[in-house]
């Protein structure tokens, strides 16, 4: 994850059990998020203070992020997941290291922020794998990067 996303999630998920009115779904998600290994990419100098509550501390990517992720993709292990982190996602898209995208679309129009795919170079065709709607009007779409 990118540094800003890390800072946001590190304040929330390690203490999920203390959330007011926390439900079983959030507890299960918290258990998964809290137990998985984490890498933090960012341009800030200060990387030695990464903590994740009482859980294993994240590892800072101190070199080239694209090279690090490319190496991980070639190694044994499970999926590599990025939460949020739009700058990191754009970087990984440009390096052609993204295989799938899960995007949640919220029913709101705003006049601020940066579009997710601004600064992405070239064309990337997507294949819709699924779409799920939620009671509050949001929708999650799952795309696979189309093989050309």
PEJO-V11017 format. One record per residue. N is the residue number from 1. RES is the residue in one small letter. SS is DSSP state (hx for helix, st for strand, lp for the rest). Layout:
{{N | RES | SS} {N | RES | SS}}
//
This chain:
{{1 | x | lp} {2 | x | st} {3 | x | hx} {4 | x | hx} {5 | x | hx} {6 | x | hx} {7 | x | hx} {8 | x | hx} {9 | x | hx} {10 | x | hx} {11 | x | hx} {12 | x | hx} {13 | x | hx} {14 | x | hx} {15 | x | hx} {16 | x | hx} {17 | x | hx} {18 | x | hx} {19 | x | lp} {20 | x | lp} {21 | x | lp} {22 | x | lp} {23 | x | lp} {24 | x | hx} {25 | x | hx} {26 | x | hx} {27 | x | hx} {28 | x | hx} {29 | x | hx} {30 | x | hx} {31 | x | hx} {32 | x | hx} {33 | x | hx} {34 | x | hx} {35 | x | hx} {36 | x | lp} {37 | x | lp} {38 | x | lp} {39 | x | st} {40 | x | st} {41 | x | st} {42 | x | lp} {43 | x | lp} {44 | x | lp} {45 | x | lp} {46 | x | lp} {47 | x | lp} {48 | x | lp} {49 | x | lp} {50 | x | lp} {51 | x | lp} {52 | x | st} {53 | x | lp} {54 | x | lp} {55 | x | st} {56 | x | lp} {57 | x | lp} {58 | x | lp} {59 | x | st} {60 | x | st} {61 | x | lp} {62 | x | lp} {63 | x | lp} {64 | x | lp} {65 | x | hx} {66 | x | hx} {67 | x | hx} {68 | x | hx} {69 | x | hx} {70 | x | hx} {71 | x | hx} {72 | x | hx} {73 | x | hx} {74 | x | hx} {75 | x | lp} {76 | x | lp} {77 | x | lp} {78 | x | lp} {79 | x | lp} {80 | x | lp} {81 | x | lp} {82 | x | lp} {83 | x | lp} {84 | x | lp} {85 | x | lp} {86 | x | hx} {87 | x | hx} {88 | x | hx} {89 | x | hx} {90 | x | hx} {91 | x | hx} {92 | x | hx} {93 | x | hx} {94 | x | hx} {95 | x | lp} {96 | x | lp} {97 | x | lp} {98 | x | lp} {99 | x | lp} {100 | x | st} {101 | x | st} {102 | x | st} {103 | x | st} {104 | x | st} {105 | x | st} {106 | x | lp} {107 | x | lp} {108 | x | lp} {109 | x | lp} {110 | x | lp} {111 | x | lp} {112 | x | lp} {113 | x | lp} {114 | x | lp} {115 | x | lp} {116 | x | lp} {117 | x | lp} {118 | x | lp} {119 | x | lp} {120 | x | lp} {121 | x | lp} {122 | x | lp} {123 | x | lp} {124 | x | lp} {125 | x | lp} {126 | x | st} {127 | x | st} {128 | x | st} {129 | x | st} {130 | x | st} {131 | x | st} {132 | x | st} {133 | x | st} {134 | x | lp} {135 | x | lp} {136 | x | lp} {137 | x | lp} {138 | x | lp} {139 | x | st} {140 | x | st} {141 | x | st} {142 | x | st} {143 | x | st} {144 | x | st} {145 | x | st} {146 | x | lp} {147 | x | lp} {148 | x | lp}}
//
